[in-house]
Amino acid sequence: MAPLSPAPFVDLPRFMGTWYVIAHVPYFFEEGKVATRDEYRLRADGRIDNDFVYKDRFGEDDKRWGGISTVIPGSAGARWKVQFVWPFSTELVVVHVDDDYRGAALVTPNRKLAWVFGREPTMEPTRYEALLDRLAAQGVDRNALRPVPQVPPTENGD
């Protein structure tokens, strides 16, 4: 498989803040979680506080899992080494960020994990489809991506 093509440049201060996980190819810890989001804060030393915030079920309080990300030198901000549990880490590649920094696509180098991020809990279908297309173009199995419930269903089941 061809190497990933990272985004040419990620403006880290613009990337910081809250990103809702709109869809993902989940790993064991994400499985079954709802209302998930990543919160990023750039530190003075250049590393990034990386909090994964989630609920096991709607109606419960948020839970938080803190990590640290380090931008890989020479990657123009598009490759990060992420560590939530010492000594384990993984690499994340930002393969796309929309010009308005409202949507993003991230993937691990082996393409087994991937995420569609948005600045709001819901995303308009055209942006969502475009981000799925970006991941598929990088070799991610589009059928493996699952939407993440961000808002509780309404009374009538919508």
C-alpha positions as a Markdown table, in Angstrom:
| # | Residue | x | y | z |
|---|---|---|---|---|
| 1 | Met | 0.0 | 0.0 | 0.0 |
| 2 | Ala | 1.3 | 3.5 | -0.8 |
| 3 | Pro | 2.4 | 5.7 | 2.1 |
| 4 | Leu | -0.2 | 8.0 | 3.5 |
| 5 | Ser | -0.3 | 11.5 | 2.2 |
| 6 | Pro | -0.5 | 13.9 | 5.2 |
| 7 | Ala | -2.1 | 17.3 | 5.0 |
| 8 | Pro | 0.6 | 19.7 | 3.6 |
| 9 | Phe | 0.3 | 21.9 | 6.6 |
| 10 | Val | -1.7 | 21.9 | 9.8 |
| 11 | Asp | -2.0 | 25.3 | 11.6 |
| 12 | Leu | -1.7 | 24.0 | 15.1 |
| 13 | Pro | -3.2 | 27.0 | 17.0 |
| 14 | Arg | -6.2 | 26.8 | 14.7 |
| 15 | Phe | -6.5 | 23.0 | 15.1 |
| 16 | Met | -6.6 | 23.3 | 18.9 |
| 17 | Gly | -9.9 | 23.2 | 20.7 |
| 18 | Thr | -12.8 | 20.7 | 20.6 |
| 19 | Trp | -13.3 | 18.2 | 17.8 |
| 20 | Tyr | -16.3 | 15.9 | 17.9 |
| 21 | Val | -15.8 | 12.4 | 16.7 |
| 22 | Ile | -18.4 | 12.2 | 13.9 |
| 23 | Ala | -17.3 | 8.7 | 12.7 |
| 24 | His | -14.4 | 6.3 | 13.4 |
| 25 | Val | -12.9 | 2.9 | 12.9 |
| 26 | Pro | -12.8 | 2.4 | 16.7 |
| 27 | Tyr | -10.3 | 0.7 | 18.8 |
| 28 | Phe | -11.3 | -1.2 | 21.9 |
| 29 | Phe | -11.6 | 1.8 | 24.2 |
| 30 | Glu | -13.8 | 3.8 | 21.9 |
| 31 | Glu | -16.2 | 0.9 | 21.2 |
| 32 | Gly | -19.8 | 1.7 | 22.3 |
| 33 | Lys | -19.0 | 5.2 | 23.6 |
| 34 | Val | -21.3 | 8.1 | 22.8 |
| 35 | Ala | -20.9 | 11.9 | 22.7 |
| 36 | Thr | -17.1 | 11.5 | 22.1 |
| 37 | Arg | -14.8 | 14.3 | 21.4 |
| 38 | Asp | -11.1 | 15.2 | 21.5 |
| 39 | Glu | -10.0 | 18.4 | 23.2 |
| 40 | Tyr | -6.6 | 19.7 | 22.3 |
| 41 | Arg | -4.5 | 22.4 | 24.1 |
| 42 | Leu | -1.2 | 23.6 | 22.8 |
| 43 | Arg | 1.4 | 23.7 | 25.6 |
| 44 | Ala | 4.2 | 26.2 | 25.9 |
| 45 | Asp | 6.7 | 23.3 | 25.3 |
| 46 | Gly | 5.1 | 22.6 | 21.9 |
| 47 | Arg | 3.4 | 19.4 | 23.0 |
| 48 | Ile | -0.3 | 19.0 | 23.0 |
| 49 | Asp | -2.6 | 18.1 | 25.9 |
| 50 | Asn | -5.0 | 15.6 | 24.3 |
| 51 | Asp | -8.1 | 14.7 | 26.2 |
| 52 | Phe | -10.5 | 12.1 | 25.0 |
| 53 | Val | -14.0 | 12.9 | 26.4 |
| 54 | Tyr | -16.8 | 10.4 | 26.3 |
| 55 | Lys | -19.9 | 9.0 | 27.8 |
| 56 | Asp | -20.8 | 5.3 | 28.2 |
| 57 | Arg | -24.5 | 6.3 | 27.8 |
| 58 | Phe | -26.4 | 9.4 | 27.1 |
| 59 | Gly | -27.6 | 11.1 | 30.4 |
| 60 | Glu | -24.4 | 10.2 | 32.2 |
| 61 | Asp | -21.6 | 12.6 | 33.1 |
| 62 | Asp | -18.6 | 13.0 | 30.8 |
| 63 | Lys | -15.6 | 10.9 | 31.5 |
| 64 | Arg | -12.1 | 12.0 | 30.5 |
| 65 | Trp | -9.0 | 10.2 | 29.5 |
| 66 | Gly | -5.9 | 12.4 | 29.3 |
| 67 | Gly | -3.0 | 12.0 | 26.9 |
| 68 | Ile | -0.1 | 14.0 | 25.5 |
| 69 | Ser | 0.6 | 14.4 | 21.8 |
| 70 | Thr | 3.9 | 15.4 | 20.3 |
| 71 | Val | 4.2 | 16.8 | 16.7 |
| 72 | Ile | 6.7 | 14.8 | 14.7 |
| 73 | Pro | 9.5 | 17.2 | 13.6 |
| 74 | Gly | 9.4 | 18.0 | 9.9 |
| 75 | Ser | 5.8 | 17.0 | 9.5 |
| 76 | Ala | 4.3 | 20.5 | 9.1 |
| 77 | Gly | 2.0 | 19.7 | 12.0 |
| 78 | Ala | 0.4 | 16.7 | 10.3 |
| 79 | Arg | 2.0 | 13.8 | 12.1 |
| 80 | Trp | 1.6 | 13.3 | 15.8 |
| 81 | Lys | 2.9 | 10.8 | 18.3 |
| 82 | Val | 0.0 | 10.2 | 20.8 |
| 83 | Gln | 0.4 | 8.7 | 24.2 |
| 84 | Phe | -2.5 | 8.0 | 26.6 |
| 85 | Val | -0.8 | 5.2 | 28.6 |
| 86 | Trp | 2.9 | 5.0 | 29.2 |
| 87 | Pro | 4.9 | 3.4 | 27.6 |
| 88 | Phe | 2.5 | 2.9 | 24.7 |
| 89 | Ser | 2.1 | 5.4 | 21.9 |
| 90 | Thr | 0.8 | 5.5 | 18.4 |
| 91 | Glu | 1.1 | 7.8 | 15.4 |
| 92 | Leu | -1.8 | 9.8 | 14.1 |
| 93 | Val | -1.7 | 11.4 | 10.7 |
| 94 | Val | -3.9 | 14.4 | 9.8 |
| 95 | Val | -4.6 | 13.6 | 6.2 |
| 96 | His | -7.0 | 16.5 | 5.7 |
| 97 | Val | -8.3 | 19.6 | 7.4 |
| 98 | Asp | -11.0 | 21.7 | 5.7 |
| 99 | Asp | -9.9 | 25.2 | 4.9 |
| 100 | Asp | -12.3 | 26.6 | 7.5 |
| 101 | Tyr | -11.0 | 24.1 | 10.2 |
| 102 | Arg | -14.5 | 22.8 | 10.7 |
| 103 | Gly | -13.8 | 19.2 | 9.5 |
| 104 | Ala | -10.8 | 16.9 | 9.6 |
| 105 | Ala | -9.8 | 13.4 | 8.7 |
| 106 | Leu | -7.1 | 11.4 | 10.7 |
| 107 | Val | -5.7 | 7.9 | 10.3 |
| 108 | Thr | -3.0 | 5.7 | 11.8 |
| 109 | Pro | -0.2 | 4.7 | 9.4 |
| 110 | Asn | -1.5 | 1.1 | 9.2 |
| 111 | Arg | -5.0 | 2.4 | 8.3 |
| 112 | Lys | -6.6 | 0.2 | 10.9 |
| 113 | Leu | -7.9 | 3.2 | 12.8 |
| 114 | Ala | -9.4 | 6.4 | 11.4 |
| 115 | Trp | -11.6 | 9.3 | 12.5 |
| 116 | Val | -13.8 | 12.0 | 11.0 |
| 117 | Phe | -13.7 | 15.1 | 13.2 |
| 118 | Gly | -16.1 | 18.1 | 13.2 |
| 119 | Arg | -16.3 | 21.2 | 15.3 |
| 120 | Glu | -20.0 | 20.6 | 16.0 |
| 121 | Pro | -21.7 | 17.4 | 17.2 |
| 122 | Thr | -23.4 | 17.0 | 13.9 |
| 123 | Met | -22.1 | 17.5 | 10.4 |
| 124 | Glu | -23.7 | 18.4 | 7.1 |
| 125 | Pro | -23.9 | 15.4 | 4.8 |
| 126 | Thr | -21.7 | 17.0 | 2.0 |
| 127 | Arg | -18.8 | 17.7 | 4.3 |
| 128 | Tyr | -19.2 | 14.2 | 5.9 |
| 129 | Glu | -19.1 | 12.5 | 2.5 |
| 130 | Ala | -16.1 | 14.5 | 1.4 |
| 131 | Leu | -14.2 | 13.5 | 4.5 |
| 132 | Leu | -15.1 | 9.9 | 4.1 |
| 133 | Asp | -13.9 | 10.2 | 0.5 |
| 134 | Arg | -10.6 | 11.6 | 1.8 |
| 135 | Leu | -10.1 | 8.7 | 4.1 |
| 136 | Ala | -11.0 | 6.2 | 1.4 |
| 137 | Ala | -8.5 | 7.8 | -1.0 |
| 138 | Gln | -5.8 | 7.1 | 1.7 |
| 139 | Gly | -6.7 | 3.4 | 1.8 |
| 140 | Val | -9.1 | 3.3 | 4.7 |
| 141 | Asp | -12.0 | 0.9 | 4.3 |
| 142 | Arg | -14.9 | 3.2 | 4.1 |
| 143 | Asn | -17.3 | 0.4 | 5.2 |
| 144 | Ala | -15.4 | 0.1 | 8.5 |
| 145 | Leu | -16.1 | 3.7 | 9.5 |
| 146 | Arg | -19.0 | 3.9 | 12.0 |
| 147 | Pro | -21.0 | 7.0 | 12.9 |
| 148 | Val | -20.6 | 8.0 | 16.6 |
| 149 | Pro | -23.9 | 9.0 | 18.3 |
| 150 | Gln | -23.4 | 12.5 | 19.5 |
| 151 | Val | -26.9 | 13.5 | 20.5 |
| 152 | Pro | -29.5 | 11.3 | 22.2 |
| 153 | Pro | -32.3 | 10.0 | 20.0 |
| 154 | Thr | -35.5 | 11.9 | 20.3 |
| 155 | Glu | -38.7 | 10.4 | 21.8 |
| 156 | Asn | -39.9 | 9.2 | 18.4 |
| 157 | Gly | -36.7 | 7.3 | 17.8 |
| 158 | Asp | -35.1 | 9.8 | 15.3 |
